[in-house]
Amino acid sequence: MTAELNKLRLARTSGVGPVLYRRLILRFGNAESAIAALPEITRRAGRAVSPAIPSMRDAEREITQLEKLGGQLLFQDEPAYPAFMLLLEDAPSVISVLGNAGLLNKHSVAMVGSRNASANGMNFAGKLANELAEAGYVVISGLARGIDAAAHRGALKSGATVACVAGGLDRPYPPENVALQELIAMKGAVVAEAPLGTSPQARHFPRRNRLIAGLSLGVVVVEAALRSGSLITARIALEEGRELFSVPGSPLDLRCQGTNALIRSGAHLTEGLADIVANLPDHPKREGLSRDPMFAAIAIPERAETPKIALEARAPVLQSLLALMSPSPTSVDDLIRRCQFSAPEVRAALLDLELAGRVETLPGSRVALLARDY
């Protein structure tokens, strides 16, 4: 129980996102050691205020409240954590689940679309979701009004569905879908990355979209304008090697401009279940978990070979890196080549700077100095 509490404390620490959480576990071997090192790391990196670390009592309170709701936590290093979502570079450190957590490791298809959907769009989404559920797939969506709600209801007629929500599990949204969330929790599962008590805000929905794409083998878009959250989910799906399906619509309907554009860009034109089944793989188009070095390091910390470099000796590395960096992204490998320090020293120092809020890590093993430090 103590190990679980410390993992939750680390995951809820200010400034520690999913990527940094993984790196800290990799570097220190466990959450307790990472938490103990955080104040000194941030001080050495030039940050005046240490990150806000929840107390053991805070962590116990969250777990107790979640258990009262009938929910549970799943951490990255647990067997029950969704295997396909773990393939995401920024897979959530911990998720909260109401209902049948076993559904998160079933073959799933996501369905998203317009909140202001047409009657035809919602009818199609419900029918297709029902057919997917009958075929044995779990239907994933975001519990929004419109296409999302239609997909959930359609799947529940003959199978299972999973709702990914933007806020805490105790903050259902939108209000008209409260009863639907309760039904899904009984017959399927509801998943959240945000802690209990978090009211959904606009900035939370891209993370919700990441959950939807990460749990699925493919994403079906039914009615989406050119600028919509559904297209964010579609982009994430493509970036993470998931298949993308799009339902065509009238060129006169603004709600179909996004879906038609996806088809022009290469998404599978989807008119029914057969179009999905014919093009859906049994695994995301990425290397498997057994070959994922980050997963191996998290699952078996003792195998990690990253040296523990003394904090006192790191100041020269920090100064050298800050002098070499700018707000423009720089390859980590390039930094290693340009300074006189070893690769483990450079990576450890970059972690310190990221914790201190002075550096941001970008896709492609690149880093950039935050503007206030330039």
N, C-alpha and C positions, 0 to 999 in steps of 0.2 A: 504493500500500500504506500509506503514511503517513497518508493521509486516512482510510482504513478503520480503522486502529489508533486514531486519535484519536476517531472516532465511537464505537468500542467503549468506549474509556476514558470518554467522556462518559456513555454509556448505563449503564455500571457504576459511576458515581460515586455515593457515598452521598447519598441525598436527592434525586437527580435521577430522577424518574419519567417516564413517557412524555409527559405533558402539558408538564412543565417542559423536557424535552429539546427538544420542538418549539419552545417559546418561546425557548429559548436559541439554537437554530439561526436562528430568525427574526431575533432581535435582533443576533447577532454575525456571521451569514453563514456560519460554518463551525464545526466542533467544536474545532479547534485554538484559535481566538480565544476561544471560550466557556470552554474549560479555563483559558486564561491569565488570564481575568478573574475566575474563581470565587473565589479567595482574597480579593481586594480587595472584591468584592461582598459576601461574607459578613461581612467585617470591618466594612464601612460599615453593614451592617444590624444590627450589635450582637452577632454570634455570635463567641464567643471561640475556637472551634475550627473550622478550615477543613474542608470536606467531604473525605472520603477519596477521592482520585483515583487509580485504578490507574496503574501505570507503563507505559511502552511495552513493557517486557519482560513484564509481566503480560498485556497484550493479545496480544502475540505468542504467549505460551504457550497462551492459550485457543484462538486460531485454529489453532495447530499441533496441539493435542490434538483439536480438532473435525475437522480434516482427516484425522487418523489414523483416526478413526471412520468416515470417509467422508462427513462432513457439511459444511455450509456455513452462512454467515451471510447474512441478508437484512436490509438497512437500509431505513428508510422511503423514502428518496429514490432507491431503485433500481427499475428497471422490473420486475424479477422479484418485488418485494414484492406480496403479495396485494392486489389493487385494492379488493375489498369490505371487507377488514379495515381498510384505510386510512381508510375512512369513519368508523370509531370515533373519538370525541373523544380517547380515551386509547389509540389504537392503539400496540402495543408499538414501542419505539424500534428494536429489533432482535430477530429471531427466529433460532433455530437449526433447521436442517432436515436430516433424514436421508432419503435416497431421492429421489424425483422431485419437485423443487420446482415444476415446471410444473403439477402437479395443483392447487396452491393458487390458481390463477387460472382453474380450470374451474368450471362451474356445479355447486354442491354442495348437498347436503341433510344436515343434522345429525340424529342420532338419539341420544337419551339416555333414561335410565330407571333403575329401581331396581337396586342392586347385589345385593340379596336377591330377585332376580326369580323369578317362577313359571316352570315348564317351558313353559306356554302362552305366557307373555310373551316368553320367549327364542326360542321357535319362531317366533312372529309377527314379532319384530324381525329375525331372520335371513332369513325369507322376504321381508319387505318390503325389506330392504337389498339382497338379491339382485336383486329386481325393479327397484329404483332404479338399481343398477349396470348392469343389462341395458338400461335406458332411456337410459343415457349419463351419469347423474349420478355424481359422486364422493360417497361417503358419509363424513361426518365424525363422529367420536365421541371419547370420552375415555379409552379403553383400561381402563376400570374393569371389575371382574367383573360378571357379570349381563348386562343389556341392552346395554351398550357392547360387550363382547366378542362377543356374539351378532351385533350389527350389523356389526362388523368382519369376522367370519368369513363372514357371509352375502354381504357385498359382494365379498370376495376370490374367491368362486366364479366370478364372471363379470365382474368389473370392478375398480375401484380404490377404495381407502379411505385416509383420512388420520386418524392418531391424534394428538390434542393431549394432552400430558402435563404434569403439574404440576411435576415436578422437572427436573433436567438430563437430557439425552439419554442420559447414561451411568448413570442411576439408574432403571432400569425399575421400575414399580410398577403393580399388586401383583406379588409374586414369581411367581405362577402364570401371569402373562401375559408373562413374559420372552420365551418362544419366539414368542408372537404378535407382540410388538413387532419382533422380528427379521424375521419374515415380512412384516410391513407395511412395514418399511424397504426390503425387497427388491422388493416388488410395488406399493408405494404410497409414503407419506411419513409421517414422524413429526416433529412440530413441538413446540418448547419455547420459552418465553420466558425461563425461568431459565437461568443459566449452567451449564456443566458442573460436576459435583461437588455440585449442590444436591439434597439429599435431600427428597422431597416431604413437606410438612407441611400441616396443615389450612388454614393461612392462604394456601397457594399455589393451592388448588383454585378459588376464585372467579376468579382470573386465567386458569386453565386453561379455565373455563367461558366466559370472555370470548373466548378464542381460538376455541372451538367455534362460538359464535354469530356471531362476526365473519367467519369464513370461509364461512359458509353463506348461501343465499338464504332458507332456512326451517329450522325446528327441529321435529322430531317427538318427542313425549314418549310413551314406552311404560312404563306402570306407574311411579307416583311418589307417595310419601306426601305429606301436606300440608306437612311440613317436610322438604325434601330439596334436595340440590344441583341436581337436575334442574330444580326450579322456579326456582332462581337463573338457570340458563341460559335458561329460558323468559322470565323477566323481562328479561334483557339483550336477548334477541331482539326483544321488543316495543319496548323503548326504542330499539333501533337500526334499527327499520323492517323487520325480517325477519318473514316469515309464521310463524305458530305453528299447529302441528298436534298433536292429542291423540287418543290411542287410548282409547276408552271401556272401562270394566271393571266388574266386579261391585261394587255398593255395599257388599257384605259383606267385601270385601277391602281392608284398609287401604292396600295398595300402589296402589290405584286411586283413592283419594280425591282425590289431587292432580290426576290426569289428568281426572277427572270435573269437578272444580272449574274447570279451565282451559276445558273445553267450555262450562260455564255462563257463563264470563266472555267467551266469544266466540272461542275457538280453534276451528279447523276440525275437526269430528268426522271422524276418520280410521279407515276400515276397510280401506283398501287403496291401491294405487298410484294409482288413478284420482282419489281424493280429493286427493292431493298435486299431481299434474300439473295438475288443473283449477284450482288456486288458487295455484300457484307463479309469481311474476313472474320476469322475466329480469334484474331488477336490484333491489337494495334500495330501499325507498320513501324515499329521501333524494336530495338533489341530487347530480348526478354529479360525478366527480372533477375535471372541467374547470372546475367552478364552485365547488369547495371552496377558499376563500381560504387556508386553512392548508396544504393540499397544494401549491398554487401557490407559496407562500412557501418551503416546504421543497424542492420540486423545482427551483426557480429562485431561489436565495437573493439574487442580485443585483437582483431585482425588488422585494425588500422595501424599504419606504420608512420604516421605523422609525428615527428619529434616534438617533445614539449620544450620549447625554447624559453629560457628564463626571461621574464618580463623586464628585468633590470637592464638586460643587454639589448633591448629592442629599440631604444630611442634613436640610435644612428640609422637604423633601417627605416623608421618612420619618417625621419627628416629627409632621407634620400628619396623616398617614394613621393613625398609631397612636392619636392622640387622637380621631379620628373613628370608629374601629372598635371592635367588641366581639365576644364569642363568637357573637352572633347574626349570621346571614348578611346582608351588605349588598351592594347592587348596585354594580358598578364604576362604572357611569354616574352613580349617585347620589353616590359619592365624588368623582368629577370635578366635578360641579356644586357640591358643598359646599366644596371647597378652592380656593385661588387659583392652582393650578398647571394646566398644560396636560395634555391627555389623554395625550400621549406620556410626559411626565414622571411622571404617576401610574402608568401601566402599567409603566414601567421600575422605579419604586420598589417596586411590588407584587411584581415578579419578585424583587427583592433580598430582600424580607421573606420570600417563600416559600422562597427558597434558604436563608435563615437559620433556617428552621423556626419562624417566628413567625406566619405566616399560612397558611391553607389555602385553596385555590381549589375552589369548588363548582360543580356544573352550573348553567347559566343565567347565566353571567358574574357570579357572586357570590363574595364572599370573606368570611372570618371570621377573627377573631383567635383564636389558640390559647389555651386556658384559662390556661396558665401565665403569659401576658403580660397577663392582665386583672386 
